[in-house]
Amino acid sequence: MVGLSSLADHGKLWAAAGAVLVVTGHRSAAARGITALSIASLTANLFGKQFFGGSRPLLSRVPRRRRLPRPPTSATFPSGHSASAFAFAVGASLDDPRLAMVFVPMAVAVAYSRLHTGSHWFSDVVGGALLGTAIAAADAALHRRRAAL
């Protein structure tokens, strides 16, 4: 879980997933996922954490082997990792529903990794997941509306 959480830092995991989608002919799904991720990450990290904030769980309650090498120090709500993970997974999956079988479990795993490592509270992860999902759904609706016009 520590490795997965670190791999998801700065969207690295999702950028790689987007590259795989492009190479395998799912350019539109990659674009939808990366667009939603970008908006969700900015919203969570620049606005959500500033307005809602919160302190992180005490690491003394987390076994050392489960802690991140560099624990985050920013405000805790919402989880940017969870927002980004769900935004990418839902965005790509709304473009091609078959992708949900791969990306939704990955997003759940990333969100869980934030709990496992003691980086976030459950409410932070749920808030991030809801934020990412809502942004992906709004982006998909906007995309469909533009296509209809």
C-alpha positions in Angstrom: 0.0 0.0 0.0 2.9 2.4 0.7 4.2 1.8 -2.8 0.8 2.3 -4.4 0.2 5.5 -2.5 3.6 6.8 -3.6 3.1 5.7 -7.2 -0.1 7.8 -7.3 1.8 10.9 -6.1 1.4 13.8 -8.6 -0.8 11.7 -10.9 2.1 9.4 -12.0 0.0 6.3 -11.9 -2.8 7.9 -13.9 -0.5 9.5 -16.4 0.9 6.0 -17.1 -2.6 4.6 -17.4 -3.5 7.4 -19.8 -0.5 6.6 -21.9 -1.5 2.9 -22.0 -5.0 4.0 -23.1 -3.6 6.1 -25.9 -1.3 3.3 -27.2 -4.2 0.8 -27.1 -6.5 3.0 -29.1 -8.6 4.6 -26.3 -7.5 8.2 -26.9 -10.9 9.7 -26.0 -11.0 7.7 -22.7 -7.5 8.9 -21.9 -8.4 12.5 -22.6 -11.6 12.3 -20.5 -9.7 10.7 -17.6 -6.8 13.2 -17.7 -9.1 16.2 -18.0 -11.2 15.1 -15.0 -8.1 14.3 -13.0 -6.6 17.7 -13.7 -9.7 19.6 -12.6 -10.2 17.4 -9.6 -6.6 17.7 -8.5 -6.7 21.5 -8.7 -10.0 21.7 -7.0 -9.0 19.4 -4.1 -5.5 20.7 -3.6 -5.9 24.4 -4.3 -9.5 25.1 -3.1 -10.8 22.2 -1.0 -7.8 22.0 1.4 -7.8 25.8 1.8 -11.5 26.0 2.7 -11.9 22.8 4.7 -8.4 21.9 5.8 -8.1 19.6 8.8 -5.2 17.9 10.6 -3.9 14.5 9.6 -4.2 11.4 11.8 -1.5 10.8 14.4 1.2 8.7 12.8 2.2 7.3 16.2 -0.9 5.1 15.9 0.3 3.7 12.5 2.9 0.9 12.4 6.2 2.2 10.9 6.1 -0.3 8.0 2.8 1.2 6.9 3.9 4.9 7.0 4.9 6.8 3.9 8.6 7.7 3.7 7.6 11.4 3.5 4.3 11.9 5.2 2.2 14.7 3.7 2.0 17.9 5.7 -0.8 19.8 3.8 -4.3 20.0 5.1 -6.2 16.8 4.9 -9.7 17.3 3.5 -10.4 16.3 0.8 -7.9 13.6 -0.2 -6.3 14.8 -3.5 -5.1 11.3 -4.2 -8.7 9.9 -3.9 -10.1 12.8 -5.9 -7.6 12.3 -8.7 -8.0 8.5 -8.7 -11.8 8.6 -9.0 -11.8 11.4 -11.5 -9.5 9.5 -13.8 -11.3 6.2 -13.3 -14.8 7.5 -13.7 -13.8 9.9 -16.5 -12.2 7.1 -18.6 -15.0 4.7 -17.7 -17.8 7.0 -18.7 -16.1 7.2 -22.1 -15.8 3.4 -22.4 -17.7 1.5 -19.6 -15.5 -1.6 -20.1 -12.6 0.3 -18.6 -14.4 0.4 -15.2 -13.4 -3.2 -14.5 -9.8 -2.1 -14.4 -9.8 1.5 -13.2 -12.4 1.6 -10.5 -10.7 -1.1 -8.4 -7.4 0.8 -9.0 -9.1 4.0 -7.7 -10.5 2.2 -4.7 -7.0 0.7 -3.9 -5.4 4.2 -4.1 -8.0 5.6 -1.8 -7.6 2.8 0.6 -3.8 3.2 0.5 -4.3 6.7 1.9 -6.1 5.2 5.0 -3.6 2.3 5.3 -0.6 4.7 5.5 -2.3 6.9 8.0 -2.2 9.9 5.6 -6.0 10.6 5.8 -9.2 10.1 7.7 -12.0 8.0 6.2 -14.0 11.2 5.6 -11.1 12.7 3.6 -11.0 9.7 1.3 -14.8 9.6 0.8 -14.9 13.4 0.2 -12.1 13.1 -2.4 -13.8 10.1 -4.1 -17.1 12.0 -4.3 -15.4 15.2 -5.6 -13.5 13.2 -8.3 -16.6 11.3 -9.3 -18.7 14.5 -9.5 -16.1 16.3 -11.6 -15.7 13.4 -14.0 -19.5 13.2 -14.4 -19.9 16.9 -15.0 -17.1 16.9 -17.5 -18.7 13.9 -19.4 -22.1 15.7 -19.3 -20.5 18.9 -20.7 -18.7 16.9 -23.4 -22.0 15.1 -24.4 -23.8 18.5 -24.5 -21.2 20.0 -26.8 -21.3 17.0 -29.1 -25.1 17.3 -29.3 -24.8 20.9 -30.4 
